[in-house]
Amino acid sequence: MVESPGAVRMMLDECETWAVVGLGGDPARTAYSIAELLQQRGKRVVPVHPSADGELTVLGELAYPTLADIPFPVDVVDVFRRSEAAGEFADQAVAIGARGVWFQLGVVDHDAFERTTAAGVAMTMDTCPAIEWRRG
């Protein structure tokens, strides 16, 4: 795991609205089960999926095709994409004013980490909220 100081605790403890990039309607996908966990922990989950058409809902929440389409503030952008595609979402998270960026297990982009943290946005990579909550 790579993180900016205190990033994990701040995102888990203080942030309420999580945009989950790659969250679609398939319950067999990891993004879906982690989004359910986030909801169980009291977080608002906002699905971000390119197939969102203004009518797609996932876990009771309207999905948006891009982060820029979300019409309200987002605290954390949680990215379920391959490492080579993830960096653009970190940049978009900075652009929309998110407080944190979370790259899931196996998702690592050191250049994106440098850009994001240099912009003053907390970031963690290569870990999962489920693991971090268990650590306490």
C-alpha positions in Angstrom: 0.0 0.0 0.0 1.1 3.5 -0.8 -0.6 6.4 0.8 -0.3 10.1 1.7 0.0 10.6 5.5 -3.3 9.8 7.2 -5.1 9.3 3.9 -6.8 6.0 4.7 -8.1 7.1 8.1 -9.3 10.5 6.8 -11.2 8.9 3.9 -12.8 6.1 6.0 -13.6 8.3 9.0 -14.4 11.7 7.6 -15.6 11.3 4.0 -19.3 10.5 3.3 -19.8 10.6 -0.5 -17.8 8.1 -2.5 -17.9 8.0 -6.3 -17.0 4.4 -7.4 -15.5 4.4 -10.8 -16.3 1.1 -12.6 -19.4 0.3 -10.5 -22.0 -1.2 -12.7 -25.0 -3.4 -12.0 -23.2 -6.8 -11.8 -23.3 -8.1 -8.2 -20.5 -10.6 -9.1 -18.0 -7.8 -9.5 -15.7 -6.7 -6.7 -16.7 -3.0 -7.2 -20.3 -4.0 -6.4 -19.5 -5.8 -3.1 -17.2 -3.0 -1.9 -19.9 -0.4 -2.8 -22.3 -2.5 -0.7 -19.8 -2.5 2.2 -19.4 1.3 1.9 -23.2 1.7 2.1 -23.3 -0.6 5.1 -20.7 1.7 6.8 -23.0 4.7 6.1 -21.3 6.1 3.0 -23.3 7.4 0.0 -22.1 5.5 -3.1 -22.2 7.2 -6.5 -21.8 4.8 -9.4 -19.6 6.1 -12.2 -19.8 3.9 -15.3 -19.4 4.8 -19.0 -22.7 3.0 -19.8 -24.7 5.2 -17.5 -27.5 6.8 -19.5 -29.3 8.9 -17.0 -31.5 6.0 -16.0 -29.1 3.3 -14.7 -29.3 2.9 -11.0 -26.9 0.7 -8.9 -27.6 -0.1 -5.3 -30.4 2.5 -5.3 -28.2 5.3 -6.6 -28.3 7.0 -10.0 -25.1 6.3 -12.0 -23.2 8.9 -14.0 -21.0 8.4 -17.1 -18.2 10.6 -15.8 -17.1 12.2 -12.5 -17.7 15.6 -14.1 -21.4 14.7 -14.6 -22.0 14.3 -10.9 -24.0 17.4 -9.8 -23.0 17.5 -6.2 -19.7 17.3 -4.2 -17.8 14.1 -4.0 -15.5 13.3 -1.1 -13.6 10.3 -2.4 -13.1 8.8 -5.8 -12.7 5.0 -5.5 -11.2 3.6 -8.7 -11.8 0.0 -9.9 -9.8 0.2 -13.2 -6.6 -1.2 -14.5 -3.5 0.7 -13.4 -2.8 2.0 -16.9 -6.3 3.5 -17.0 -6.6 4.7 -13.4 -4.4 7.9 -13.6 -7.0 9.9 -15.6 -9.5 9.3 -12.8 -7.1 10.7 -10.2 -6.7 13.8 -12.3 -10.5 14.1 -12.7 -10.9 13.7 -8.9 -8.6 16.7 -8.4 -10.5 18.6 -11.0 -13.9 18.1 -9.3 -12.5 19.0 -5.9 -12.6 15.6 -4.2 -10.8 15.2 -0.9 -9.3 11.8 -1.6 -8.5 9.3 -4.2 -8.5 5.5 -3.5 -7.0 3.0 -6.0 -8.1 -0.5 -5.2 -6.0 -3.6 -4.7 -3.6 -4.1 -7.6 -4.1 -0.6 -8.9 -0.9 1.4 -8.8 0.2 4.5 -10.7 3.0 6.4 -9.0 2.9 9.3 -11.4 -0.8 9.8 -10.6 0.0 9.6 -6.9 2.6 12.3 -7.2 0.3 14.6 -9.2 -2.7 14.0 -6.9 -0.8 14.5 -3.6 1.1 17.6 -5.1 -2.4 19.1 -5.7 -3.1 18.6 -2.0 -5.5 15.7 -2.4 -5.1 12.6 -0.1 -4.5 9.3 -1.9 -4.0 5.7 -1.3 -3.1 2.9 -3.7 -3.2 -0.9 -3.8 -5.5 -1.5 -0.9 -9.2 -1.9 -0.2 -11.6 -0.3 2.4 -12.7 -3.8 3.5 -9.1 -4.6 4.5 -8.4 -1.2 6.1 -11.6 -1.3 8.2 -10.6 -4.8 9.5 -7.2 -3.3 10.5 -9.1 -0.7 12.5 
